[in-house]
Structure formats: C-alpha cells, structure tokens
Amino acid sequence: MFTRIIDPAAAPNTGAYSPALKVGDFVFVSGQGPIDPHGNIVAGSIESEVALTLDNVRRLLAAAGARMDQVVKCTCYLADIADFDAFDGVYRSYFGDVMPTRTTVAAGLAGIKIEIDAMAYVGK
C-alpha cells in the first residue's frame, strides 16, 4: 500500500510524528491545535481556537489533495467540556450537509482549549 507523508509546511509540526499521511484512499491527519505556521500557540476564545485548529486540518488535507467534505471521522479533545456548544457551532461551519462521524471528549490539554484529528476518504 502506498504511503505518502504530507508536507509538514502545510501546518506546524511540534513533535515526533507525521502531521498527515496519505495511505491508499485515505488521508490521516494527526491531532492539530490552535498553532500558527511558526509553531506558536495562539490562545484565544474557544471559537477562535477551533477555527484555527480546523484551518490547520484543512491545510493538511489540501496538501494531500483532499477537502473537508471528504472527512469521515474526527476525534475532538476539549480542555473543558463546558465549551462543547461553542465548539460545536464553529465545527459545524467547516463541514457540509453530511457531518463526519465524531468522538468528542474532555482531555487534560496544556495551554490549548482544543485538539482535533481527522480521517478523510479520497477514493472513488
């Protein structure tokens, strides 16, 4: 099966992992957060952090030749589950009529309010 590492310039890489991989008909995007292209955390409201995080996901998908409407699964980590409604409102705006499957959990995130990983199907 063909595997291609997606250009890390598409989004910041802050650890020992591939930001995204294209494997066969799928693109796997590692957990992204509210990080600017220089690798700096951009702290803000939950809404602004979700938007920046999903922009990072979108950039990695685009580098792999995929779109947000091809995302089939996301796992979302919230520092505070009380932010769910605000998170969900921004999240919905990034996807089409068919939402990807999703798991959302509260997690002990340090210095950020949100982290999201994604899987997209780019096959026929």
Secondary structure, 3 states (H helix, E strand, C coil): CCEEECCHHHCCCCCCCCCEEEECCEEEEEEECCECCCCCECCCCHHHHHHHHHHHHHHHHHHCCCCHHHEEEEEEEECCHHHHHHHHHHHHCCCCCCCCEEEEEECCCCCCCEEEEEEEECCC
